[in-house]
Amino acid sequence: MTVITLTSDLGTKDYYLAAVKATALRTIPDMRWVDVTHHIPPFDMGKAAFVLKNVWKDFPEGTIHLISVDSDWNPETPYAVVRFAGQYFIGSDNGFFSLLFDREPAEKVVHVKLDGDEDLGFPTKSIFVPIAEHIARGTALEELGIIREDYKHRPSITPVVEHGNIRGIVIYTDSYGNIITNITRALFNEVVGSNSFRIILRKSASEINAISRAYNEVPQGEVVALFTSAGYLEVAINRGVEGSGGGATDLLGMQIGDIVLVETD
């Protein structure tokens, strides 16, 4: 059975998502479809990469991932298939893959050769799904286009380490109002080690002095810091929910791009 995922900015209001699924169901036998999300803000590659980065490793080898974000046809950013860790990723070679894989080298990168009669106004349906069909049927990637040495790279915002302190930013806010930073567990452990520390939110008076393993390690309504399953530092309000006055984005006034400091003693 072929597993195919879709990460997109298509939303669920219009017919676009159904059209993509219908085409895949018609052309790819014995397929299992998984929706990652369809609520990425339009053209927001950074958020799409972060969401997919947190889930793709949970899928079995051979899974095919379609990335329908900022996928409008552009001769400067050709469509590509990237094989990484035994899985396949189909999208525009516009720098997205470098954000998704943290610039690690891929097993194979292919720039897809188009026939010339594809519907360039709806590439997810007319190009990405047929590519997935070829892969599902066992077509060698070399037959789909031109082998490249690497995918395109784009600059990413990384934390700054100085004098034993870490300066990061908020890179994602989820539907609970939790804020997720670009500070990884590996970097935190490397810089902080066994030292005492303070997590300081620049737009809030809050200061956190411990990393928890679960939200409920602090009382309901209290601020908690922990690492996500993908290893990113998260700050939340236990049992808080955005929209009801209880999420971290509401109560702490933190949004994407705001500064988070980790200071050591």
N, C-alpha and C positions, 0 to 999 in steps of 0.2 A: 504494500500500500504506500502510495506517495503522499507525504505530508507537505502541504503548501500553506504558507502563512502570508498575510498581507498587512503591511503597515502603511497607512495612507492619511492624506488630508481630505479624503472624499466626503467625510461626514456620513450621516445616515438619513438625511432629509430627502435627497434626490435619488434618482434611479441608477446612478453611476456604479455604486457598489454592487447592486444586484446584477448589473450587466456584466461586470467582471466575473462574478461568481458563476453566472449562467454559462458564460463562454468556457470557463474552466471545467465545469461539470459536464458540458457537452463533448469536450475534446480530450479530456484526460481521464482514462478509465481507472477505477479503483483508487480514487483520490479521497483524502481526508483534508478538509479545509479548516484552518484556524485563523480567526481574526485577532490580530495583536491589538490594534487600535485604529480607528478611523477619525479621530478627533485631534490629530496634530494640527496646530495652526498652519494656515496655508504657507507653503514653501519653507517651513522652519526645519531645516536639515538637522540642526543641533538637537532639537527636542526629539525628532524622529530617531536619531542615532542613539540618544540616551535611552529611550524606551526600548528599542530593539536590543541594545547592548545588555539590558537587564534580563532578557528572556531567551535569547537565541541559544545559549548554551544548554538550556533545559530540553531542547528538542533532539530527536534521534539523528544519527548520522544519515546523510542523504536528504534531509529536509531542504525544501526550496523556499526561499524567502523573497517575496516581491516587495519592493520599496517604491510606493507611489507617492512620493513627496518631492516637489520641485522636479518633476519628471517631464516637463514640456521639452519637445525636441529642440536641440541646439547642436549645431555641428561642432562647437567647441567642447561639448560635454557628451560624447557618444554614450549610447547604452552599453552596459557591460554586464558580464557574468563573472562573479568572483567566487572561487572555491576557497573556503577557509575552514580549517578543522573538520573537513569531511562534509561540510554543508555548502549550499549554493545560494548566492545572493544576487538578485537581479535588480538593477536600477541605473541611474545616470552616474557616469564617472565624473562627478563634479566636486569631489572632495568628501562626499558622504562616507565612503568606505574608510578613509583615514580617521574620521571621527568614530566610526563604529568599532574599528579594530585597534585604535590607539597607535596607528601607523605601523603595526606589525606586518611583516611580509605575508602575502597570500600564497596559497599553493598554486593557484593559476588565475590569471586575469585575461579575459577575452573581450575585445571590443566587437560588438555584434554587427554583422554585415546585414544591412536592410535590403529587401528585394526591390523596393521602390513603389510598391502599391499599398503600403501600410497606412492606416488611418493615424496620421501624426497628431491629430487633435485628441486622441484617446489612446495613448501608447500603452497604458496598463492593460487594456483589453486587447489591442491589436498587435502588440509586440511582446510584452512581458509574458502573457499567458501562453502564446505559441512557443516562446523560448522554454518556459517551464515544461510544456508538452514534450519538446525535444529531449530535455534532460530526463524526464520521467520515462521516456521510451529507450533511454540508453545511448542517445546520440553523443558522440565525443565532442567535447567543448571546442576542439580545433575545427570542427565542421561548422560551427556557428559564426565564426568570424576570425579576427586576427589576434594572435597571442601577443600580449604586452608584458613587459618586465614587471610592471607595478601599476597600481591604481594612482590616481591623482591625489596629491596631498594638499591640505589646506591648514592654515594656522589654527591651533586650538588654544583656548585659555587654560593655562595651568596654574596651580597655586604657586605663590612666591614664598621661598624659605629664606629667612634672614635672622641671624643671631638667635637661633633656636626657636623661632616663632614661625607660624604658618599663616599666610594671608590668602584666603580663598574667597570664592563667591558662591552665591546661590545659583544653581544651574537648572533647577526644576522644582516645580510645586505640584503636588498630586491632588487628587480630588478630595482628600481629607484636609487639605490645607497644610500638609507637612512640607517642610523645605529641605531640599537635598542639595548638598554642596559638591564642589569638585575636589574636595579633600578625601583622598582614599585612605583606607585602613592601613595599607602598606606605608604610605607617607607619614601618617600620624604615628605609627609605631616607630618608624625610623627616627623621627624628629623628637617625639615626646619620650619614648622609651618608658622608664620607670619613674620619671619625674612627675611632680604634681603639675597641674595645668588649669587653665581657664579658657573656656570657649566663650568668646565675646561677640555678640551680635551688634553691629555698629548702629543700627537703627532702633535698638531696644535697650532697655536697662537690664536685660537679663544676662546673667553670667552662670555658666554651667561648669561644674568641677568634676564630673564623673561621666563615664560612658556606661550606659545600661545595656542589658541584653534583650530586654523586652519593655514595651511601653508601660506595662503595669508595675514595673519596679519603682515607679514614683506614684504618688497619690493622684487621683483623678483631677484634672485641671492644671497639673503642674507641668513645667517644661522638662523635656527629656531629650537626651542625645544618645544616639545609637548608630550602628552601622547597618546599612541596608544589606540584603542578601548578595548584592553585587559589590559590596565593599565601599560604599560612599557614606560619608558622614551626614547624618540626617538629624534635624531638630524638629521636635513635634510637641504638641500639647496632648497629654494622655487623655483619651476619649474626646478630644476636640474634633469638631467637624467644620470645615469651611462652609460659610453660608448661614450658620446658626450662631455666629459670633464666637465660635470656640476654636477655630483652626489657628495654627501658628502664623499663617500669613495675615490673619485678622488681628490676633491678640499681640503679636510681636511686630507687626508692621513690616514684615520682610517680604521682598519680591525678588524675582530673577534679576541677577546682576548686583544685588546688595552684598556688602562685604561681611565675611565671617572670619574672625581671628582666633587662632589658637596660640595662647601665650604660655610659656613654661617658666617655672621658677628657677 
